[in-house]
Amino acid sequence: METIRNYLESMFQKLPNTAEVQRAKFELGQMMEDKYTELKNEGKSENEAIGIVISEFGNLDELAVDLGISGYMNPNNNMAGKQVTLAEVKDYLKDKIRSGYMIGLGVLLCICSPCGALLSDYIGWFDFVGILFLFAFIALAVGLFIFAGAMMEKWSYLQNQPCSIDFSTAEYVHGQRENYRMTNAMMNTVGVIFCCCCFIPLVIMDELGVGNLFEGIGVVILFLFVGIGVYFLIAASYRNSAYETILKLNERGTMGASFVASQKEVYRYTNKIVAAVMSVYWPTVTCIYISWSFLSADWHITWIIWVIASLVENFIKNAFRE
């Protein structure tokens, strides 16, 4: 019966989500269920009963007049966009989650990049050691950003062309998102805790008065705490956005857009300019951070941009989402 239900959902997924279509879907579902029960009572096997039901009720074009939805049967509906398979969705989620880890690690490296220069001042190393440390970390970070972008390039069609998913795929993604909800909350909590507690090691070292070396270590731990906190926040955000991207593929206003309740929670921006800005938001923040830090040399201050950027992102989502 689950197979019949999935088939029924797929039949109606691109039709408008109106009371007439909902009624027709309910009536057809009842007819399919009654026929399936009748066939099972006659001694038909599971596969035989499903095959007969689908062959008898599986052509919506032939049933549209009897169901009273012929006016909604646009011949272009069934041909619009690419149907993304469950296997493709699983591959996309895997790549998106990996890219989130890479972007988070890259940002962590950017935040921690001045640590070598700071330690060289406290310890008395040659300046070029700190400079090498700085550029090595930034080079690794840029490499991670480029690799993550290249890995996600093959999935650009999900954003650039009409796509849709069937009922079983929507349920799978919804289930994955629900299972991740607690982990997401924990990752965000850990990220905020690390950012808020970043000054504690520095204050302790300063109060103990144990010397320049330990004070320098306190500064390094401060940067490390901020980097780790931002890493958790970015990794959690990327995984969430992966689920949202898939769940918003079905066109709004259609039956397919209401497969699962979580599709109503997807971020959709009312302004196209805002949507375009948010698509490159974190890479832009990274560029601003690096430029500001190099031009001002205030590495002990510029890390605050990551905290501000997270607050601004939440404000924009709440102000401009549909």
N, C-alpha and C positions, 0 to 999 in steps of 0.2 A: 504493500500500500504506500510505502514511502516513495517508491519509484513513481507511482501515479501522481502523488502530491507534487513531487519535483517537476514532473512533466507539465502538470496543470499550471504551476507558477511560471514556468518558462513560456507557456502559451500566451499568458496575459502580461508578461513583464514590460512590454513596450507600449501597451495601451494606456490611455489617460486614466489617472486615478480618480474616477468619478463614481457617484453612487450607482449609476446604471451598470458600469463595468464591474464594480464590486458585487452587485447582485447577480450578474450573469456568471461571474466566476464561482460564486457560492452555489448557484443552481447546477452548473456543469459539474462542480465537485461532488455534489450530492448524487447526480446521475451516474458519475463514474464509480463512486463508492457503492451505490446500490447494485450496479452491474457487476462489479468485482465480487461483492458478497454472493450474488446469485450464482455466478460461475463457480465460486469456491464450493457452494452448497451442492452444485451439480457434480462435484468431484474433479474439477479441473485443477491442475497444478498451479503453483504460484506464477511461474513464467507464462503459462498458457493464459491464465486469467488476465495478467497484466498486458500481454500482447493483444488479446481480443479487445480489452477496454480502450487501449490507445488507438487501435485501428478503427474502432467504431466512433470514438469521440475525440480523436486527436487532431482533426482538421478544423480549426476555428473558423476559417473562411466559409465552410459549408454550414456551420452551426450559427453563424453570426445573426442571420435573419430571425431564426427561431428564438435566439437569446435576446434579441432586441438591441444589438450593439453594432449593426451593420454600418451605422454612421461613423463609428470610431475605427473602422477597419481601413486604415490608410495603407495602401500597398507598399509605401516606402518605409513603414514602421519596422518590418521584419528584416529590412536590408540595411538599416542605418547603423553604421559603426561596426567595430570589430568586437566579436564575442571573445573575451579573455577567458582562457581555460583555467581550471583549478591548478594544473601543473605550472602554468605561467605565473599565476598569482603566488604560489609557493616560492618560485625562483625569485620573483620580485621582492617578496618580503625578506628573503634571505639576504639578497644584495643590499636592500635598503638598510637593514639592521647592521650589516657589516660596515656600510659606508658611514653610519652614525657613529660607530666605534672609532673609525678612522678619523672622522672630523673632530670628534671629542678629544682623541689623543693628540691630533695636530694642534688644537687650541691649547691643550695642556702644555705641549712643548713650547708654544709661543709665549705662554705666561711664564714658564720657568726659564726661558732663554737668557734673561739677564742674570741668573743666579751665578754663573761662572764669573762674570765681570765683578759682581758684588763680592764674592768670596776672594777673588784675587786682590781686591783692595784691602780686605781684612787680614788675609794671610800673608800678603806681600809677594804674590806670584807676579811674573811678568804680565804686563797688560795684554800681550798678544794671546795668552792662554784664555783669558776671559773672552776676548773677541772671537777666538776660534770656537769656544763653547757656545757663544751667542749665535754665530752664523750656522754652526752645525745643527743646532736645535731648530732654527728657523728653516733651514734647508730640508730637514726631515719633515717638518710640519707642512711645508709647501708640497713636498712629494706626496704626502698622505692626502692632501686636498686634491691634487691633480689625479691621483690614482682613484680616489673615491668618485670624483666627477666622471672619469672615463668609465668606471664600472657601471654607473647609473645612466650613461648616455644611451644605451640600448633600450632603456625603458622610457625614453622621452615621449614616445607615442601615446603613453597613458595620459599625458598632459596636453598633447598637441592635436589629437584626433578623437572623434567620438568613439567611446568604448562602452562595453556593458559586461555584466557578470550574471550568471544564472543563480537560481535560488540556493542550490547546494553550496556554491562557492561563497555566496554572501553569508550563509550560516556558518561556514568554516571560519571565515575571517572574523565574524562577530564572536564566535567562540574563542578564537585566539586572543582577541582583544579583551574579552571578559576575563580570561585566565591571566592576562598580563596586568590587569588593573591594579592589583595589590602590589606587584613588583614595581610598577610604574610609580605608585605612591611612595614606596620605600626608597627608590632611586632618587626621586625629587627631594625627599626628606633628607637623605644623606648628603645630597649636593648642597642644599641650603645650610645644613649644619656645618659642613666643612668651610663654606664661605663665611659664615657668621663667626666661626671659632678661629679664623686664620690669625688673628692678632694675639691669641693667648700664648703661643710659644715665645713670640717676640717679647711680650710683656714679662713673662717669667724670666727669660734670659736677662732682660734689662734690670729687673728687680734683684736678681741674684748677684749682678755685677761680676760675672765670672770672666770677663775679658772680651777683647774684640773678636776673637775666634768664635766664641759661643754666641756672641751677639750677631755675628754674620750667619751662623747656622740658624739662629732664630728667624732672620730675614728670609733665608732660603726656605725654611719650613713654612713661613707665611705664604710665599709664592706657590709652594707645593700644595698647600691646603686649598688655596683658591683654584689652582689648576685641576685638582681632583674633584672639587665641588662642581666646577663648570663641566668637567668631563661627564659626570653622572647626569647633569641636567640636559646636556646635548644628546647623550646616548638615549635617554628616556624619551626626549622630544622626537628624535628621528624614528624610533620604533612606533610611537603613537601616530606620527604623520604617515607612516607606511600603511597602517590600517585605515586611516581616514581617506587616503588617496584611493584605495580600492573600493571602499564602501560608498564613495561619492561618484563612482563611474556611471551608475545607472542614472539616466536623465531625470531631473526633478519633475514632479507632476505625473510620472508614470507609475504603474503598479510595481515595477521593479525597484523603484526608489523607496518602497516601504516594506521590502523583504524582511528587514530586521529593524528593531527600534533604534539601534545605535546609529543608523544612517541619518536620523534626525539631528544628531549631535555633531555632525561633521562641520568643520569650519568652511564657510563659503562667504566670500567678501562681497559686499554690495557695490564696491567701487573697483573697477578693473585696474586702475592705477595702483591702488592699495594691494590688490592681489599680485600684480607684477613686482611691486617692491618687496613683498613678503617672500616671494619665491627666491630672492637673492639676499635675504636679510642677513643671515649669519655670515656668509662670505664677505659681505660689505662691512659688517662689524669687525671682522678679523683684519681687513685691510686698514680700517680706521685705527684700530688698536696698534698695529705695527707702525703705521705712519706717525701717529701721535707720539708713540714711545721713542722712535728714532729722532724725531725733530725736537722733542722737549727733553729727552733723556730722563724723564721722571718715571722710571719704571716702577717705583714704589707707590705711585699714584694711579698710573694708567690702567692697572688691572681692574679698577672699579667700573670700567666700561662694560664688563661682562655682566655685572649685577644690574647696572642700569638698563642694558640691552634686554635682559630677561623681563624686567618690569615693563619696558616699553612694548615688547612683543605681546604680553598679556593684555595691556591696555588697548592696543590696536585690535586684537582679536575680539575683545569685548565691545569695542566701539563700532567696528565695521563689519562684523560677521552678520550673516542673515539670521 
